[in-house]
Amino acid sequence: MHLLLLFILLLFSTSQTIAQSRGNNAITEALSATQHAIDRGEFKTALLYLKNAAQQYPNNSKIKIALADLYIKTGYGKEAEIELDKAGYLGIKKKDTELLKIKAQLIQGKFADVTSQINKVLSLNSKDIGRIRALQGVAFLNQGKMNKARQYFIRA
């Protein structure tokens, strides 16, 4: 009886490991196919790959980040911001998505949002400080605040 129970537990454990391995391989393949499509300039194809992967693996934060990045590259700021929020719910730290979130907000024309969050953003993410300041300079420029824009561009 104990041997049968041990066998069943081992079989169950092995099947879970195999399923998880297949899932990781499928995610890696989807991200690789997406990158190849982007490299060829086939953004619609890349978007399809990522959307399909997101449906199959809705709790995968790497797919959410890749999808947000592609949305930004193709000018869909609102969709990018939604995917970044989903990645946050899945446990991705805010500091790891903040640069993409700023880009998404700029695409949407949310210049005041970008400029009003300066101190908070800079305290979250020090590795991308130059890029963040440059993007905030763009936001000030689009608000017609030339002196502020210049200050951020210089500090970038």
LORO-604425 format. One line per 5 residues: for each residue z, x, y of N, C-alpha, C. Coordinates in pm, 1 decimal, decimal comma, m for minus. Each point is the difference from the previous one (the first is absolute). Example, Ala and Ser with C-alpha at 12.3 -4.5 7.8 and 13.67 -1.06 7.14 Angstrom:
<sites>
780,0 1319,0 m569,0 0,0 m89,0 119,0 0,0 90,0 120,0  m72,0 m35,0 105,0 6,0 82,0 119,0 73,0 m77,0 109,0
</sites>
This chain:
<sites>
0,0 81,3 m119,0 0,0 m81,3 119,0 0,0 86,9 127,1  85,7 101,8 0,0 6,8 89,2 115,6 m130,8 76,6 17,9  m59,9 35,2 m109,9 m126,5 72,7 5,0 m109,6 m87,1 59,1  m2,3 m126,5 m36,4 m98,9 m92,9 53,3 20,2 m19,6 150,0  123,0 m16,3 42,2 31,4 m15,2 141,7 m40,4 124,7 78,3
28,9 115,5 m53,7 m38,7 125,7 64,0 m151,8 10,7 11,5  m70,8 m40,2 m104,1 m146,0 3,7 m0,2 m57,1 m93,1 108,0  58,1 m119,7 11,5 m47,3 m97,0 99,9 24,4 53,9 141,2  116,8 57,0 23,3 29,5 58,2 132,0 m94,0 115,2 33,0  m27,8 84,2 m96,6 m91,2 111,8 19,9 m141,3 m49,7 29,2
m44,0 m101,6 m72,3 m132,7 m57,1 20,7 m11,6 m61,5 138,6  102,8 m74,3 42,3 1,3 m61,6 132,2 m3,0 105,6 109,7  80,9 102,5 m14,4 6,7 108,5 98,1 m133,5 72,4 10,9  m61,9 26,0 m112,8 m129,2 68,6 m2,0 m107,9 m85,2 66,1  m0,4 m129,4 m26,3 m102,5 m86,7 58,8 16,2 m9,0 151,2
123,7 0,3 49,7 23,0 m0,7 144,1 m50,3 129,7 63,4  26,0 111,6 m62,2 m44,6 129,4 51,3 m151,8 7,2 4,1  m65,2 m48,5 m103,1 m146,7 0,3 m4,8 m56,9 m90,2 108,6  58,2 m117,5 17,9 m47,2 m92,6 103,5 18,0 59,8 139,0  113,2 65,1 21,6 25,2 62,3 130,1 m98,3 113,9 25,0
m28,6 77,3 m102,3 m94,8 110,2 12,1 m139,8 m51,9 32,1  m40,1 m106,5 m66,5 m130,7 m60,8 28,5 m6,2 m50,6 143,1  110,3 m60,6 45,9 5,2 m49,0 137,7 m13,4 112,4 100,5  70,4 110,6 m22,5 m8,8 114,8 90,6 m140,3 58,6 0,3  m62,8 7,5 m117,6 m137,8 50,4 m8,2 m95,4 m91,4 74,2
18,0 m130,6 m13,9 m87,3 m95,3 68,5 15,8 11,0 151,3  121,9 18,7 46,6 24,5 15,3 143,9 m65,3 128,0 50,6  17,5 108,4 m72,4 m61,3 127,5 37,7 m151,7 m12,4 2,2  m56,4 m66,6 m98,8 m145,7 m19,7 m5,3 m48,2 m85,2 117,4  74,4 m105,2 32,7 m38,0 m86,0 112,7 4,2 77,3 131,3
103,7 80,6 18,6 9,9 78,9 123,5 m109,1 106,2 6,6  m33,0 58,7 m114,3 m106,7 99,9 m5,0 m136,2 m64,0 29,4  m26,8 m114,9 m61,5 m126,4 m70,9 23,9 m10,0 m42,4 146,6  111,9 m40,4 55,8 3,5 m37,8 141,4 m37,4 119,0 87,8  58,7 115,1 m28,0 m28,3 119,4 80,5 m146,1 40,8 m12,2
m56,4 m9,7 m119,1 m142,4 32,6 m18,0 m88,1 m95,1 80,7  34,6 m127,6 0,0 m76,6 m97,5 77,4 10,8 29,8 149,9  118,1 35,3 45,6 19,7 35,1 141,7 m82,2 123,8 34,7  2,9 99,4 m88,3 m76,3 123,1 23,3 m149,5 m27,8 12,3  m47,2 m102,9 m69,1 m142,2 m38,3 6,3 m27,7 m96,1 114,7
105,7 m39,5 72,4 m16,5 m92,5 110,9 m8,6 m145,8 m43,5  38,7 m29,1 m122,4 m6,5 m135,6 m54,4 137,1 m66,6 13,6  30,4 m40,2 123,0 132,6 m52,6 29,0 24,5 m136,6 m64,1  m103,5 m82,7 m9,1 17,7 m130,8 m64,9 33,1 17,0 m147,7  m66,7 94,2 m64,6 27,9 28,0 m141,0 142,4 52,1 m15,7
39,6 90,2 86,9 136,1 54,9 m4,8 102,8 m110,9 19,1  m28,9 m90,7 91,9 90,8 m111,5 24,7 13,3 m89,8 m123,2  m111,3 m22,4 m68,6 3,4 m79,8 m123,2 85,8 67,2 m107,6  m17,6 131,0 m16,0 81,0 73,8 m97,6 149,4 m18,0 28,7  35,4 16,9 126,7 141,3 m8,0 35,9 54,6 m141,9 m9,5
m79,1 m97,7 40,1 46,3 m138,5 m10,7 21,7 m38,6 m145,7  m91,1 41,6 m86,9 16,5 m27,3 m143,2 125,2 68,8 m54,7  18,9 125,1 39,5 118,1 73,7 m45,5 127,5 m65,6 52,4  m2,9 m48,2 122,7 117,3 m66,1 58,7 32,8 m130,0 m73,3  m102,8 m68,8 m47,1 24,7 m122,0 m77,3 59,1 32,9 m136,9
m50,1 105,6 m61,5 49,9 38,5 m132,0 140,1 60,7 7,3  25,9 74,1 105,4 127,2 71,5 15,3 61,4 m32,5 137,0  48,4 m122,5 16,6 49,0 m43,1 131,5 125,0 73,6 48,4  68,0 69,9 m88,0 122,4 70,3 39,0 m20,0 150,4 11,9  m123,8 43,4 17,4 m27,5 142,3 11,4 m18,0 37,4 146,7
92,8 77,6 51,3 m1,9 34,7 142,6 m115,3 94,5 35,5  m43,1 84,9 m93,4 m112,3 90,4 28,3 m126,2 m79,4 30,9  m20,5 m106,3 m74,1 m116,9 m84,6 23,3 11,4 m68,6 135,3  118,6 m46,3 35,1 21,5 m65,8 129,9 m30,3 96,2 115,0  47,0 123,5 m12,0 m24,5 100,1 105,2 m149,3 31,4 8,8
m64,2 19,1 m114,7 m144,2 29,7 m1,1 m78,4 m115,5 59,9  39,3 m122,3 m31,4 m67,9 m117,3 53,7 19,3 m8,3 151,5  120,9 25,3 46,2 27,0 m0,5 144,3 m83,5 106,1 70,9  m6,4 119,0 m58,0 m78,1 109,0 58,7 m148,3 m37,7 8,8  m51,8 m61,5 m104,9 m140,9 m41,4 0,8 m23,5 m111,0 101,3
92,5 m93,1 9,6 m12,6 m105,0 101,8 m4,5 61,6 139,8  81,0 100,8 23,9 m1,2 66,3 130,5 m134,1 67,8 24,0  m50,7 69,6 m100,9 m129,4 69,1 13,7 m113,9 m97,0 28,0  14,0 m124,0 m46,9 m106,4 m97,9 18,6 28,7 m98,2 113,4  110,8 21,3 72,8 26,9 m78,8 119,5 75,7 m129,2 m21,5
66,6 m14,8 m112,6 77,3 m121,1 m28,2 149,2 29,2 16,6  44,1 0,8 124,2 137,4 35,7 31,2 103,6 m97,3 m52,6  m27,7 m129,9 11,8 97,1 m99,6 m44,8 21,9 9,5 m151,0  m108,7 11,8 m75,5 10,6 12,0 m145,0 74,2 127,4 m39,2  m25,5 108,2 73,3 68,7 126,7 m26,3 150,1 m15,5 22,0
36,3 m65,8 108,1 141,8 m18,5 30,2 69,0 m83,6 m108,7  m69,2 m98,7 m52,4 54,5 m82,5 m108,4 25,5 85,0 m124,3  m97,0 84,0 m35,7 16,1 85,9 m117,8 111,9 102,3 19,9  15,1 49,5 120,5 108,2 94,6 28,6 136,4 m67,8 m10,8  6,8 m125,1 43,8 124,8 m75,3 m16,0 31,1 m19,8 m147,6
m101,8 m30,1 m80,1 20,1 m16,4 m144,2 47,9 130,9 m63,2  m57,6 111,2 44,6 43,6 130,8 m51,7 146,5 24,3 34,5  40,2 m43,0 118,8 140,3 11,7 39,5 91,0 m81,8 m90,1  m43,2 m118,5 m34,2 78,9 m84,0 m91,5 10,7 64,1 m137,9  m99,9 80,2 m35,1 0,5 65,7 m131,4 79,2 131,3 0,7
55,3 35,8 115,8 88,5 115,9 4,6 m53,6 121,3 74,1  m120,6 m7,1 53,7 m51,8 112,8 77,7 78,0 6,9 131,6  42,5 119,2 35,1 79,6 18,2 121,2 m86,6 m21,1 123,9  61,7 m55,3 100,9 m68,9 m30,9 124,8 m63,7 125,3 61,9  68,3 113,5 m11,5 m53,5 123,3 58,3 m132,1 40,8 m65,8
m21,7 m43,3 m124,6 m122,9 35,4 m70,5 m116,8 m93,6 32,4  28,0 m111,3 66,9 m106,6 m93,9 34,3 m19,3 m16,2 150,7  87,0 60,5 77,3 m0,3 m25,0 144,7 m130,5 42,0 68,6  m54,6 112,8 m38,0 m124,6 46,1 62,8 m112,9 m100,3 m26,8  m10,6 m46,2 m123,3 m102,0 m99,6 m32,8 26,5 m131,4 73,9
126,9 m35,9 11,9 34,7 m124,9 68,4 m40,1 6,2 148,3  20,1 114,7 61,8 m40,7 15,7 140,5 m151,3 m15,2 12,3  m73,3 62,2 m91,1 m146,4 m12,7 3,0 m41,7 m145,7 m17,4  65,7 m70,7 m91,5 m31,1 m141,4 m22,9 27,7 m82,9 125,4  109,6 29,9 67,7 33,8 m72,8 122,5 m99,3 30,0 112,2
m45,4 123,6 8,6 m99,3 35,0 101,8 m131,6 m74,2 m24,4  m40,9 m9,4 m124,9 m122,9 m73,0 m34,0 11,1 m145,3 46,0  119,1 m56,8 m12,6 21,9 m138,9 38,5 19,9 m17,9 150,3  6,0 109,8 72,2 21,1 m8,3 143,6 145,1 m22,4 38,3  91,9 30,9 m88,6 143,4 m16,6 26,7 54,9 124,9 69,7
m54,3 28,0 116,4 35,1 122,0 71,3 145,6 0,1 45,5  47,2 m113,6 46,1 138,7 m8,0 46,4 97,0 24,0 m116,2  m33,5 m49,7 m118,9 85,5 23,7 m117,1 10,1 148,8 m30,8  m112,9 68,1 8,7 m2,5 143,1 m30,9 81,4 77,8 102,6  m17,1 m31,5 127,3 69,6 76,7 103,4 148,5 m34,4 8,6
38,4 m120,9 m38,9 140,9 m38,3 9,8 85,1 58,0 m113,1  m62,4 50,4 m103,4 73,1 51,1 m115,7 4,7 152,5 m5,1  m27,3 64,9 109,7 m16,0 144,9 1,2 120,6 74,1 m57,3  117,9 m23,5 53,7 117,7 75,6 m45,1 33,5 m28,4 m144,9  m10,5 m125,5 m39,8 29,9 m37,1 m137,9 m97,5 69,5 m96,5
m127,1 m1,1 34,7 m101,9 59,7 m86,3 19,9 150,8 m10,7  25,3 64,4 111,4 16,1 144,7 m1,1 124,8 42,9 m76,5  102,7 m82,9 m1,2 119,4 35,7 m76,6 m22,2 m18,4 m150,1  m92,7 m86,9 m37,2 m28,4 m23,6 m141,7 m86,4 109,1 m61,6  m96,6 45,6 75,7 m102,8 84,6 m58,8 m25,3 122,5 86,5
62,8 110,4 m33,0 m16,3 120,5 81,4 m119,0 84,9 m43,6  m48,4 m17,3 m123,8 m110,9 84,3 m45,9 m132,8 m37,7 64,5  m14,7 m125,3 40,1 m124,4 m46,7 61,8 15,5 m22,3 149,8  93,7 68,7 61,1 34,5 m25,5 139,1 m120,6 17,5 94,2  m82,0 99,2 m23,8 m117,4 21,5 84,9 m99,4 m114,0 m10,2
m26,5 m43,3 m121,7 m93,2 m111,7 m20,7 54,3 m128,9 60,3  128,7 m22,3 m18,3 62,2 m121,5 53,4 m7,7 m0,5 152,0  29,3 112,4 61,9 m7,3 7,3 147,6 m142,8 m21,3 48,7  m97,1 55,2 m72,8 m140,1 m19,9 39,2 m37,6 m148,0 m9,8  42,1 m66,1 m106,7 m30,2 m142,4 m14,3 70,2 m82,4 107,4
120,8 39,0 35,5 69,3 m70,2 105,9 m66,1 26,9 135,2  m56,0 118,6 15,5 m78,1 28,8 120,0 m119,6 m93,2 10,4  m64,6 m25,3 m112,8 m113,4 m94,2 m3,9 47,6 m139,6 40,7  115,8 m39,3 m48,4 54,3 m132,1 34,4 26,4 m10,8 150,1  60,8 103,9 58,4 24,0 m1,4 144,8 m132,4 m1,7 75,9
m97,0 75,1 m47,2 m131,1 3,2 63,7 m62,9 m139,6 0,6  10,6 m69,7 m110,5 m55,5 m135,0 m8,6 76,7 m101,0 83,6  121,0 32,6 39,6 77,8 m85,2 89,9 m25,3 36,8 145,7  m81,7 102,3 23,5 m29,4 43,3 135,7 108,1 89,3 59,7  89,0 50,4 m80,4 108,1 87,1 47,5 m41,0 145,0 m21,2
m83,1 48,6 92,5 m62,4 131,6 m14,5 100,9 114,5 m2,4  99,1 m3,9 90,3 98,2 109,3 5,0 80,0 9,1 m129,4  44,0 m115,3 m50,9 73,5 m0,9 m127,0 m89,0 49,7 m112,9  m124,6 m44,5 m2,2 m94,7 42,4 m103,1 m15,8 150,9 3,3  m18,3 55,5 119,2 m17,1 144,1 15,3 122,4 75,3 m52,9
120,0 m51,7 31,8 122,5 64,3 m48,3 3,2 6,1 m152,8  m37,7 m107,9 m64,0 2,8 m1,4 m146,9 m110,3 85,2 m60,7  m114,9 2,6 64,6 m107,0 86,4 m51,2 38,6 148,0 11,4  61,1 36,2 110,1 42,9 138,2 19,9 106,5 38,9 m102,6  94,4 m91,4 m25,0 108,1 29,1 m95,1 m45,7 m6,4 m145,3
m117,3 m58,7 m23,7 m51,1 m8,0 m137,1 m42,8 138,1 m42,5
</sites>
